[in-house]
Amino acid sequence: MIRRRRRIRVLAAAVCLATAAAAVPLTNTSPATQPTPAHAGPAQPAPATSAEPRVIVGGREIVVAGTPNALTDRAGAHLPAAIATVERFWGPDWPRQIVVQAAPSDTAFAELTRIGPDAEHIAAAAVAEWVDPSHGIAVGQRIVLAPGASALTDDDFQLVLTHELFHYATRADTALDAPRWVQEGVADYVARPAPTVSTTPTAPDRLPEDADFAATEPAELSVGYDRAWLFARFIAQRYGSDRLRELYRRAAGPGHPDTATALTETLGADEDQLLADWRAHASGQPG
């Protein structure tokens, strides 16, 4: 019997951790990417000070806010690979300083992230004090790790950290009203470009849309997040990762048009053609 692999669901900027049978689904809700006024807050801890531990990795300064522990050490060990992965896709033009903090308890994590009652199910969150995408500014960014993140396997931890780091890297360039499926699909592609056995692509019935993220049932959310991820993966395979990056900037950047327009402008195909091509691609047919 083949052992079922852990399945990961990474949604906006906080990664929710839950356990069901042989699965560890990860989902995400990001207060830092919500429309105003939620975006203007929440209040976050004071910026890192010079007294906090720092290390240079790949030309970037990793700052440990708060008290260092085994979880921040683990993040430090995984960050070089995460940085390299994000830079390969997005390029080097993003904050040189990466602030990481491990919350000592679920209560502290909820206070640091202001995620709310679901905080006890969250593994990590990329948050910011204030963001002004029109001027490319993101202030007080940090990746906050919950105690539950220590239970993740190394592969899962790497995926979570890379996904969160992508949001960290793109925060200042992402509009407050950017389509969630674009943000999450691309971030998930960067963190896990290849599907697992349990997520073998099937012929899609439609393109992803933000309504997929309104679901409250984990199974329904999983379908939506997989749809966004697999569509992003299809674009990268058919058009190249550079075009996928261009699509993110056009569809999710400040002053972005509707997604249908962004898709046509960036990929040269309308939604109907893209769906037909994606279905053919998923079924192994030329298209």
C-alpha positions, 0 to 999 in steps of 0.5 A: 500500500502506498503511503499517502503523502501530507498535503499542503494548502498555502493560502494568502500570508498566514499558513493554517495548520490542521490535521485530518487523517493522513493530511496536514492541510495548510491554509492562509488568511493575510491581514496585511493583504486585506483592503483598507482599513484592515490593511492600515492596521494591525499594530505590530511590534516595534521594528527590529533593533540593532540589539537583535541577532542578525546574520547575512545570507546571500547578501540579505540580512536576516534579523531575529526579532524577539527571543531566538529559539529552535524555531528561529534557528530552523527558519535560519537554516531554511531561509537560504534555499527560500531566498534563492527560490524567490530570487530565481522567480522574482529577481533580487529587487526586494527588501534586503532585510528579512525579519523573522520572529517565533511567537512563544505561544498561540496567544502571543501569535494571535496578538502579534498577527491579529489574525483572530480566533483561527490563530491557534490553527496557523503555522506562520504569517507574513505581516506588515505594519503599513503598506503603500503599493502605489509608492512601493512601500511596505513598513514593519514587515516580518514573518511570524512563526507559530509554535505549531510550525515546529511540527512540520516536516522539513519539506513542509516547513520549507514550502511554508517559509518559501511561500511566506517569503514570496509574499514578503518580497512582493508585498510593496508591489501588490495592490490592496485589492489584488486578486487573491487567486493570483497572489496565492496561485503564484506564491504556491507555484514558487514554493512548490512548482511540481505536483505531488501524487495526491495532486495530479492535475485533472482537466479543469472545468473553469479558471480560478476566481476569488469566489473560490476563497470564500469557501469555509469548508477545508475541502472546498478551499483545497479545491480552490487553492489547487485550482489557482496553483495548477493554473499558475503552473500551467502558465509557467510551463506553457509561456515560461516563468518570466511571463507568469511573473509579468502576469503577477505584476500586471494582474496584481500590481497597483492600478491593475485591470480586471483579470480577464484583461490582464490575462489577454494583455500578458498571454495573448489569449482570452479566458476561453482559449486559456481554459481550452489550452489548460484542459488540453495540457492537463489531459496530456493533449497538444494545445 
